Amino acid sequence: MEVTIDKNSGYCFGVEYAIKMAEDEMERSDQLYCLGDIVHNDMEVKRLNEKGLRIISREELSKLKDCKVLIRAHGEPPATYRMAMENNITLIDASCPVVLKLQNRVKTAYDKMLDINGQVVIYGKKGHAEVEGLVGQTNAEALIVTEEKDLAQVDFNRPVTLFSQTTKSTKGFYALKDSIASQIVASEGGQENFQANDSICRQVSNREPQLTRFAQEYDVILFVSGKKSSNGKALYQVCKANNVTSFFIESESDIDPAWLAQAKSVGICGATSTPMWLMERVSDYIKNIV
């Protein structure tokens, strides 16, 4: 049986950078705190926990003093930095450069919108760490939309500036953009009052066409991802749409040998939060059971 790991799957630059920073810091100290899961993959979180990485909540952060805390790739709102200064916490800032640039753009847009009574709208998942960081740039005033029905909160008679969470679907972003534009026209507003910023990370968005091709090349697709990963859920649907014999697994223990009974080839792929070592373990497991 042919077993192939997708060379385009695995960590994006931001996640890889954050994990490297965490591992480097833990070589110098026995324990490092991390604000939230460093990556949406329980297997990797467990591996790093065994090295000394301790996951904490924002509430727990407020009670810490005189220690080191890692900020993961998703970034953080300004309030986190203020709290760290007040509590003498050293921040190991592993915010993804793409996210940091977007935070700056959102802050600049928000300041401009204040002058013209406008609105900043963010296409993203409410409660997602990256989105929390973006909303924090707007004094918590940005409107979060995940699907078209959420646009009910937007006042189309006022200026609108649209951004996207970096890991959202390009197709979804442009669908929302078109909907906002048409509703501004319907409310007799001018298009000069609408600015749409495609802020989706291309390293992430390019995975959809790459996975489309990959999924079509194999009899069975095993998509490896943590269940918490929004990116994983979206990319798995890309696989499923292009190969009905695609299966979502968190590790090799989820594999049903019956899935592989008639297969001559198996493709293994994953989310931007899936470590390569885990996909390699899945590959080794398949080779040992067939």
Short mmCIF file of the C-alpha atoms (twelve columns), coordinates in Angstrom:
data_MODEL
# 
_entry.id   MODEL 
# 
loop_
_atom_site.group_PDB 
_atom_site.id 
_atom_site.type_symbol 
_atom_site.label_atom_id 
_atom_site.label_alt_id 
_atom_site.label_comp_id 
_atom_site.label_asym_id 
_atom_site.label_seq_id 
_atom_site.Cartn_x 
_atom_site.Cartn_y 
_atom_site.Cartn_z 
_atom_site.pdbx_PDB_model_num 
ATOM 1   C CA . MET A 1   0.000   0.000  0.000  1 
ATOM 2   C CA . GLU A 2   1.207   3.499  -0.854 1 
ATOM 3   C CA . VAL A 3   1.171   5.828  2.194  1 
ATOM 4   C CA . THR A 4   1.958   9.519  1.599  1 
ATOM 5   C CA . ILE A 5   2.074   12.502 3.946  1 
ATOM 6   C CA . ASP A 6   1.043   15.815 2.393  1 
ATOM 7   C CA . LYS A 7   4.188   17.971 2.305  1 
ATOM 8   C CA . ASN A 8   2.066   21.138 2.562  1 
ATOM 9   C CA . SER A 9   0.343   20.074 5.791  1 
ATOM 10  C CA . GLY A 10  1.533   20.721 9.309  1 
ATOM 11  C CA . TYR A 11  2.425   23.835 11.224 1 
ATOM 12  C CA . CYS A 12  2.144   27.242 9.684  1 
ATOM 13  C CA . PHE A 13  5.055   29.615 10.321 1 
ATOM 14  C CA . GLY A 14  3.355   31.315 13.287 1 
ATOM 15  C CA . VAL A 15  2.694   28.108 15.221 1 
ATOM 16  C CA . GLU A 16  6.139   26.688 14.451 1 
ATOM 17  C CA . TYR A 17  7.732   29.942 15.674 1 
ATOM 18  C CA . ALA A 18  5.731   29.903 18.938 1 
ATOM 19  C CA . ILE A 19  6.601   26.291 19.738 1 
ATOM 20  C CA . LYS A 20  10.297  26.904 19.015 1 
ATOM 21  C CA . MET A 21  10.258  29.911 21.371 1 
ATOM 22  C CA . ALA A 22  8.569   27.827 24.085 1 
ATOM 23  C CA . GLU A 23  11.060  24.975 23.736 1 
ATOM 24  C CA . ASP A 24  14.046  27.349 23.752 1 
ATOM 25  C CA . GLU A 25  12.779  29.072 26.913 1 
ATOM 26  C CA . MET A 26  12.109  25.773 28.677 1 
ATOM 27  C CA . GLU A 27  15.706  24.707 28.061 1 
ATOM 28  C CA . ARG A 28  16.698  27.612 30.322 1 
ATOM 29  C CA . SER A 29  14.035  27.128 33.009 1 
ATOM 30  C CA . ASP A 30  12.014  24.306 34.535 1 
ATOM 31  C CA . GLN A 31  8.618   25.928 34.015 1 
ATOM 32  C CA . LEU A 32  6.959   28.333 31.626 1 
ATOM 33  C CA . TYR A 33  3.376   29.536 31.667 1 
ATOM 34  C CA . CYS A 34  1.370   29.857 28.438 1 
ATOM 35  C CA . LEU A 35  -1.789  31.917 28.155 1 
ATOM 36  C CA . GLY A 36  -4.200  29.430 26.580 1 
ATOM 37  C CA . ASP A 37  -3.334  26.315 24.552 1 
ATOM 38  C CA . ILE A 38  -0.193  27.062 22.564 1 
ATOM 39  C CA . VAL A 39  -1.751  25.136 19.673 1 
ATOM 40  C CA . HIS A 40  -5.171  23.561 19.114 1 
ATOM 41  C CA . ASN A 41  -3.830  20.040 19.303 1 
ATOM 42  C CA . ASP A 42  -4.078  18.077 22.559 1 
ATOM 43  C CA . MET A 43  -1.252  15.702 21.621 1 
ATOM 44  C CA . GLU A 44  1.214   18.545 21.168 1 
ATOM 45  C CA . VAL A 45  -0.017  20.353 24.285 1 
ATOM 46  C CA . LYS A 46  0.596   17.153 26.260 1 
ATOM 47  C CA . ARG A 47  4.117   16.775 24.822 1 
ATOM 48  C CA . LEU A 48  5.035   20.339 25.783 1 
ATOM 49  C CA . ASN A 49  3.403   19.987 29.194 1 
ATOM 50  C CA . GLU A 50  5.789   17.115 29.907 1 
ATOM 51  C CA . LYS A 51  8.645   19.530 29.159 1 
ATOM 52  C CA . GLY A 52  7.308   22.109 31.634 1 
ATOM 53  C CA . LEU A 53  4.799   24.247 29.744 1 
ATOM 54  C CA . ARG A 54  1.834   25.108 31.976 1 
ATOM 55  C CA . ILE A 55  -1.378  26.327 30.324 1 
ATOM 56  C CA . ILE A 56  -3.185  29.078 32.219 1 
ATOM 57  C CA . SER A 57  -6.373  31.093 31.748 1 
ATOM 58  C CA . ARG A 58  -6.632  34.888 31.715 1 
ATOM 59  C CA . GLU A 59  -8.107  34.718 35.222 1 
ATOM 60  C CA . GLU A 60  -5.084  32.756 36.432 1 
ATOM 61  C CA . LEU A 61  -2.782  35.261 34.733 1 
ATOM 62  C CA . SER A 62  -4.227  38.074 36.849 1 
ATOM 63  C CA . LYS A 63  -3.073  36.239 40.001 1 
ATOM 64  C CA . LEU A 64  0.524   35.637 38.861 1 
ATOM 65  C CA . LYS A 65  3.493   37.834 39.671 1 
ATOM 66  C CA . ASP A 66  7.245   37.804 38.982 1 
ATOM 67  C CA . CYS A 67  7.223   34.989 36.401 1 
ATOM 68  C CA . LYS A 68  7.464   34.336 32.665 1 
ATOM 69  C CA . VAL A 69  4.430   33.881 30.416 1 
ATOM 70  C CA . LEU A 70  4.377   32.941 26.745 1 
ATOM 71  C CA . ILE A 71  1.981   34.724 24.406 1 
ATOM 72  C CA . ARG A 72  1.070   32.254 21.677 1 
ATOM 73  C CA . ALA A 73  0.826   32.904 17.947 1 
ATOM 74  C CA . HIS A 74  -2.796  34.115 18.162 1 
ATOM 75  C CA . GLY A 75  -1.708  37.373 19.808 1 
ATOM 76  C CA . GLU A 76  -3.257  39.223 22.742 1 
ATOM 77  C CA . PRO A 77  -5.208  42.440 23.362 1 
ATOM 78  C CA . PRO A 78  -3.498  45.498 24.935 1 
ATOM 79  C CA . ALA A 79  -5.039  44.687 28.335 1 
ATOM 80  C CA . THR A 80  -2.817  41.593 28.632 1 
ATOM 81  C CA . TYR A 81  0.345   43.666 28.220 1 
ATOM 82  C CA . ARG A 82  -0.857  46.192 30.788 1 
ATOM 83  C CA . MET A 83  -1.588  43.417 33.285 1 
ATOM 84  C CA . ALA A 84  1.871   41.939 32.743 1 
ATOM 85  C CA . MET A 85  3.538   45.268 33.474 1 
ATOM 86  C CA . GLU A 86  1.483   45.757 36.639 1 
ATOM 87  C CA . ASN A 87  2.364   42.268 37.940 1 
ATOM 88  C CA . ASN A 88  6.040   42.291 36.916 1 
ATOM 89  C CA . ILE A 89  5.461   39.427 34.462 1 
ATOM 90  C CA . THR A 90  8.015   38.881 31.712 1 
ATOM 91  C CA . LEU A 91  6.238   38.136 28.456 1 
ATOM 92  C CA . ILE A 92  7.775   35.795 25.904 1 
ATOM 93  C CA . ASP A 93  5.915   37.212 22.928 1 
ATOM 94  C CA . ALA A 94  5.433   34.588 20.211 1 
ATOM 95  C CA . SER A 95  2.621   36.457 18.463 1 
ATOM 96  C CA . CYS A 96  2.616   35.641 14.756 1 
ATOM 97  C CA . PRO A 97  4.039   38.577 12.739 1 
ATOM 98  C CA . VAL A 98  1.038   38.345 10.405 1 
ATOM 99  C CA . VAL A 99  -1.336  38.707 13.370 1 
ATOM 100 C CA . LEU A 100 0.654   41.615 14.842 1 
ATOM 101 C CA . LYS A 101 0.495   43.457 11.527 1 
ATOM 102 C CA . LEU A 102 -3.263  42.872 11.380 1 
ATOM 103 C CA . GLN A 103 -3.705  44.159 14.940 1 
ATOM 104 C CA . ASN A 104 -1.977  47.383 13.902 1 
ATOM 105 C CA . ARG A 105 -4.186  47.726 10.831 1 
ATOM 106 C CA . VAL A 106 -7.333  47.183 12.907 1 
ATOM 107 C CA . LYS A 107 -6.194  49.801 15.464 1 
ATOM 108 C CA . THR A 108 -5.495  52.334 12.694 1 
ATOM 109 C CA . ALA A 109 -8.877  51.660 11.055 1 
ATOM 110 C CA . TYR A 110 -10.672 51.977 14.392 1 
ATOM 111 C CA . ASP A 111 -9.101  55.375 15.057 1 
ATOM 112 C CA . LYS A 112 -10.269 56.568 11.627 1 
ATOM 113 C CA . MET A 113 -13.750 55.154 12.152 1 
ATOM 114 C CA . LEU A 114 -14.090 57.114 15.402 1 
ATOM 115 C CA . ASP A 115 -13.731 60.349 13.439 1 
ATOM 116 C CA . ILE A 116 -16.545 59.494 11.009 1 
ATOM 117 C CA . ASN A 117 -18.896 57.513 13.264 1 
ATOM 118 C CA . GLY A 118 -17.978 54.298 11.460 1 
ATOM 119 C CA . GLN A 119 -17.794 50.620 12.405 1 
ATOM 120 C CA . VAL A 120 -15.052 48.019 12.349 1 
ATOM 121 C CA . VAL A 121 -16.390 44.576 11.422 1 
ATOM 122 C CA . ILE A 122 -14.316 41.416 11.894 1 
ATOM 123 C CA . TYR A 123 -15.137 38.181 10.101 1 
ATOM 124 C CA . GLY A 124 -14.151 35.549 12.646 1 
ATOM 125 C CA . LYS A 125 -15.165 33.180 15.393 1 
ATOM 126 C CA . LYS A 126 -16.432 34.878 18.534 1 
ATOM 127 C CA . GLY A 127 -14.268 33.951 21.519 1 
ATOM 128 C CA . HIS A 128 -11.338 32.822 19.352 1 
ATOM 129 C CA . ALA A 129 -8.033  33.989 20.823 1 
ATOM 130 C CA . GLU A 130 -6.956  35.861 17.689 1 
ATOM 131 C CA . VAL A 131 -10.315 37.608 17.428 1 
ATOM 132 C CA . GLU A 132 -10.121 38.646 21.094 1 
ATOM 133 C CA . GLY A 133 -6.771  40.244 20.340 1 
ATOM 134 C CA . LEU A 134 -8.187  42.101 17.335 1 
ATOM 135 C CA . VAL A 135 -11.276 43.318 19.179 1 
ATOM 136 C CA . GLY A 136 -8.979  44.556 21.932 1 
ATOM 137 C CA . GLN A 137 -7.508  47.045 19.451 1 
ATOM 138 C CA . THR A 138 -10.941 48.686 19.169 1 
ATOM 139 C CA . ASN A 139 -11.781 49.163 22.835 1 
ATOM 140 C CA . ALA A 140 -14.020 46.070 22.468 1 
ATOM 141 C CA . GLU A 141 -16.251 47.937 20.000 1 
ATOM 142 C CA . ALA A 142 -15.615 45.914 16.833 1 
ATOM 143 C CA . LEU A 143 -18.527 43.839 15.552 1 
ATOM 144 C CA . ILE A 144 -17.820 40.119 15.079 1 
ATOM 145 C CA . VAL A 145 -19.583 38.278 12.262 1 
ATOM 146 C CA . THR A 146 -19.273 34.562 11.619 1 
ATOM 147 C CA . GLU A 147 -22.098 34.104 9.117  1 
ATOM 148 C CA . GLU A 148 -24.454 36.308 7.126  1 
ATOM 149 C CA . LYS A 149 -27.178 36.459 9.783  1 
ATOM 150 C CA . ASP A 150 -24.690 38.178 12.099 1 
ATOM 151 C CA . LEU A 151 -24.724 41.201 9.781  1 
ATOM 152 C CA . ALA A 152 -28.007 42.210 11.443 1 
ATOM 153 C CA . GLN A 153 -25.914 44.098 14.005 1 
ATOM 154 C CA . VAL A 154 -24.304 46.302 11.350 1 
ATOM 155 C CA . ASP A 155 -25.736 49.772 10.607 1 
ATOM 156 C CA . PHE A 156 -25.445 50.058 6.829  1 
ATOM 157 C CA . ASN A 157 -26.120 53.785 6.936  1 
ATOM 158 C CA . ARG A 158 -22.746 54.291 8.639  1 
ATOM 159 C CA . PRO A 159 -19.241 53.670 7.217  1 
ATOM 160 C CA . VAL A 160 -17.951 50.089 7.508  1 
ATOM 161 C CA . THR A 161 -14.407 48.722 7.488  1 
ATOM 162 C CA . LEU A 162 -14.184 44.942 7.207  1 
ATOM 163 C CA . PHE A 163 -11.290 42.683 8.259  1 
ATOM 164 C CA . SER A 164 -10.930 38.925 8.627  1 
ATOM 165 C CA . GLN A 165 -9.423  36.618 11.213 1 
ATOM 166 C CA . THR A 166 -6.268  35.346 9.482  1 
ATOM 167 C CA . THR A 167 -7.368  31.699 9.447  1 
ATOM 168 C CA . LYS A 168 -10.888 32.086 8.059  1 
ATOM 169 C CA . SER A 169 -12.135 30.900 4.667  1 
ATOM 170 C CA . THR A 170 -11.369 33.161 1.704  1 
ATOM 171 C CA . LYS A 171 -14.661 32.118 0.117  1 
ATOM 172 C CA . GLY A 172 -16.552 33.041 3.279  1 
ATOM 173 C CA . PHE A 173 -14.854 36.431 3.498  1 
ATOM 174 C CA . TYR A 174 -15.762 37.435 -0.044 1 
ATOM 175 C CA . ALA A 175 -19.337 36.238 0.414  1 
ATOM 176 C CA . LEU A 176 -19.666 38.551 3.428  1 
ATOM 177 C CA . LYS A 177 -17.982 41.368 1.551  1 
ATOM 178 C CA . ASP A 178 -20.514 41.096 -1.301 1 
ATOM 179 C CA . SER A 179 -23.414 40.927 1.153  1 
ATOM 180 C CA . ILE A 180 -22.281 44.060 2.990  1 
ATOM 181 C CA . ALA A 181 -21.763 45.915 -0.290 1 
ATOM 182 C CA . SER A 182 -25.261 45.022 -1.542 1 
ATOM 183 C CA . GLN A 183 -26.897 45.991 1.753  1 
ATOM 184 C CA . ILE A 184 -25.118 49.352 1.735  1 
ATOM 185 C CA . VAL A 185 -26.533 49.964 -1.746 1 
ATOM 186 C CA . ALA A 186 -29.997 48.887 -0.556 1 
ATOM 187 C CA . SER A 187 -29.810 51.417 2.267  1 
ATOM 188 C CA . GLU A 188 -28.842 54.061 -0.315 1 
ATOM 189 C CA . GLY A 189 -25.354 54.410 1.082  1 
ATOM 190 C CA . GLY A 190 -22.324 55.062 -1.103 1 
ATOM 191 C CA . GLN A 191 -19.642 52.449 -1.732 1 
ATOM 192 C CA . GLU A 192 -17.059 55.013 -0.626 1 
ATOM 193 C CA . ASN A 193 -18.325 54.270 2.887  1 
ATOM 194 C CA . PHE A 194 -17.173 50.641 2.677  1 
ATOM 195 C CA . GLN A 195 -13.623 49.300 2.812  1 
ATOM 196 C CA . ALA A 196 -12.957 45.554 2.766  1 
ATOM 197 C CA . ASN A 197 -9.538  44.243 3.788  1 
ATOM 198 C CA . ASP A 198 -8.708  40.648 2.880  1 
ATOM 199 C CA . SER A 199 -6.476  39.927 5.885  1 
ATOM 200 C CA . ILE A 200 -6.476  36.129 5.552  1 
ATOM 201 C CA . CYS A 201 -3.026  34.573 5.830  1 
ATOM 202 C CA . ARG A 202 -2.045  33.246 2.411  1 
ATOM 203 C CA . GLN A 203 -0.034  30.411 3.974  1 
ATOM 204 C CA . VAL A 204 -3.372  29.243 5.382  1 
ATOM 205 C CA . SER A 205 -5.690  30.079 2.481  1 
ATOM 206 C CA . ASN A 206 -3.413  28.359 -0.058 1 
ATOM 207 C CA . ARG A 207 -3.971  25.083 1.746  1 
ATOM 208 C CA . GLU A 208 -7.508  24.764 0.374  1 
ATOM 209 C CA . PRO A 209 -6.495  24.393 -3.306 1 
ATOM 210 C CA . GLN A 210 -3.504  22.269 -2.294 1 
ATOM 211 C CA . LEU A 211 -5.699  19.916 -0.256 1 
ATOM 212 C CA . THR A 212 -8.276  19.769 -3.044 1 
ATOM 213 C CA . ARG A 213 -5.651  18.255 -5.323 1 
ATOM 214 C CA . PHE A 214 -4.142  16.031 -2.638 1 
ATOM 215 C CA . ALA A 215 -7.490  14.541 -1.579 1 
ATOM 216 C CA . GLN A 216 -8.265  13.497 -5.148 1 
ATOM 217 C CA . GLU A 217 -5.030  11.551 -5.555 1 
ATOM 218 C CA . TYR A 218 -5.602  8.804  -2.952 1 
ATOM 219 C CA . ASP A 219 -8.149  6.089  -2.241 1 
ATOM 220 C CA . VAL A 220 -8.427  7.065  1.437  1 
ATOM 221 C CA . ILE A 221 -7.611  10.334 3.181  1 
ATOM 222 C CA . LEU A 222 -6.778  10.481 6.888  1 
ATOM 223 C CA . PHE A 223 -7.034  14.058 8.125  1 
ATOM 224 C CA . VAL A 224 -5.159  14.511 11.409 1 
ATOM 225 C CA . SER A 225 -6.225  17.379 13.649 1 
ATOM 226 C CA . GLY A 226 -7.278  18.379 17.132 1 
ATOM 227 C CA . LYS A 227 -11.024 18.738 17.572 1 
ATOM 228 C CA . LYS A 228 -10.572 22.296 18.892 1 
ATOM 229 C CA . SER A 229 -9.012  23.530 15.664 1 
ATOM 230 C CA . SER A 230 -11.322 25.736 13.571 1 
ATOM 231 C CA . ASN A 231 -8.797  25.533 10.754 1 
ATOM 232 C CA . GLY A 232 -8.829  21.736 11.036 1 
ATOM 233 C CA . LYS A 233 -12.608 21.523 10.772 1 
ATOM 234 C CA . ALA A 234 -12.624 23.742 7.683  1 
ATOM 235 C CA . LEU A 235 -9.793  21.910 5.910  1 
ATOM 236 C CA . TYR A 236 -11.309 18.511 6.664  1 
ATOM 237 C CA . GLN A 237 -14.464 19.620 4.853  1 
ATOM 238 C CA . VAL A 238 -12.301 20.429 1.830  1 
ATOM 239 C CA . CYS A 239 -10.992 16.850 1.893  1 
ATOM 240 C CA . LYS A 240 -14.449 15.365 2.373  1 
ATOM 241 C CA . ALA A 241 -15.879 17.386 -0.518 1 
ATOM 242 C CA . ASN A 242 -13.212 16.004 -2.841 1 
ATOM 243 C CA . ASN A 243 -12.926 12.469 -1.490 1 
ATOM 244 C CA . VAL A 244 -15.859 10.828 0.294  1 
ATOM 245 C CA . THR A 245 -13.487 8.307  1.912  1 
ATOM 246 C CA . SER A 246 -11.884 11.001 4.053  1 
ATOM 247 C CA . PHE A 247 -11.743 10.450 7.814  1 
ATOM 248 C CA . PHE A 248 -11.036 12.905 10.649 1 
ATOM 249 C CA . ILE A 249 -8.723  11.508 13.325 1 
ATOM 250 C CA . GLU A 250 -6.872  12.977 16.311 1 
ATOM 251 C CA . SER A 251 -4.294  10.184 16.407 1 
ATOM 252 C CA . GLU A 252 -3.602  6.680  15.101 1 
ATOM 253 C CA . SER A 253 -5.842  5.229  17.833 1 
ATOM 254 C CA . ASP A 254 -8.898  6.587  15.960 1 
ATOM 255 C CA . ILE A 255 -8.179  4.558  12.817 1 
ATOM 256 C CA . ASP A 256 -10.620 1.794  11.902 1 
ATOM 257 C CA . PRO A 257 -8.704  -0.831 9.862  1 
ATOM 258 C CA . ALA A 258 -11.881 -1.418 7.846  1 
ATOM 259 C CA . TRP A 259 -11.385 2.010  6.264  1 
ATOM 260 C CA . LEU A 260 -8.217  0.712  4.616  1 
ATOM 261 C CA . ALA A 261 -9.375  -2.768 3.600  1 
ATOM 262 C CA . GLN A 262 -9.880  -1.977 -0.096 1 
ATOM 263 C CA . ALA A 263 -7.402  0.894  -0.377 1 
ATOM 264 C CA . LYS A 264 -4.280  0.811  -2.510 1 
ATOM 265 C CA . SER A 265 -3.199  4.294  -1.462 1 
ATOM 266 C CA . VAL A 266 -3.634  6.445  1.654  1 
ATOM 267 C CA . GLY A 267 -3.000  10.170 1.921  1 
ATOM 268 C CA . ILE A 268 -2.269  11.700 5.330  1 
ATOM 269 C CA . CYS A 269 -2.749  15.419 5.860  1 
ATOM 270 C CA . GLY A 270 -3.607  17.862 8.627  1 
ATOM 271 C CA . ALA A 271 -4.320  21.349 9.891  1 
ATOM 272 C CA . THR A 272 -1.956  24.265 10.473 1 
ATOM 273 C CA . SER A 273 -1.944  23.138 14.117 1 
ATOM 274 C CA . THR A 274 -1.020  19.495 13.386 1 
ATOM 275 C CA . PRO A 275 2.586   18.523 14.192 1 
ATOM 276 C CA . MET A 276 4.516   16.604 11.542 1 
ATOM 277 C CA . TRP A 277 5.634   14.052 14.143 1 
ATOM 278 C CA . LEU A 278 1.984   13.084 14.686 1 
ATOM 279 C CA . MET A 279 1.312   12.574 10.961 1 
ATOM 280 C CA . GLU A 280 4.496   10.498 10.751 1 
ATOM 281 C CA . ARG A 281 3.270   8.369  13.653 1 
ATOM 282 C CA . VAL A 282 -0.010  7.790  11.824 1 
ATOM 283 C CA . SER A 283 1.945   6.786  8.721  1 
ATOM 284 C CA . ASP A 284 4.093   4.297  10.673 1 
ATOM 285 C CA . TYR A 285 0.997   2.821  12.304 1 
ATOM 286 C CA . ILE A 286 -0.700  2.199  8.937  1 
ATOM 287 C CA . LYS A 287 2.426   0.558  7.504  1 
ATOM 288 C CA . ASN A 288 2.504   -1.799 10.475 1 
ATOM 289 C CA . ILE A 289 -1.116  -2.956 10.243 1 
ATOM 290 C CA . VAL A 290 -1.430  -3.537 6.496  1 
# 
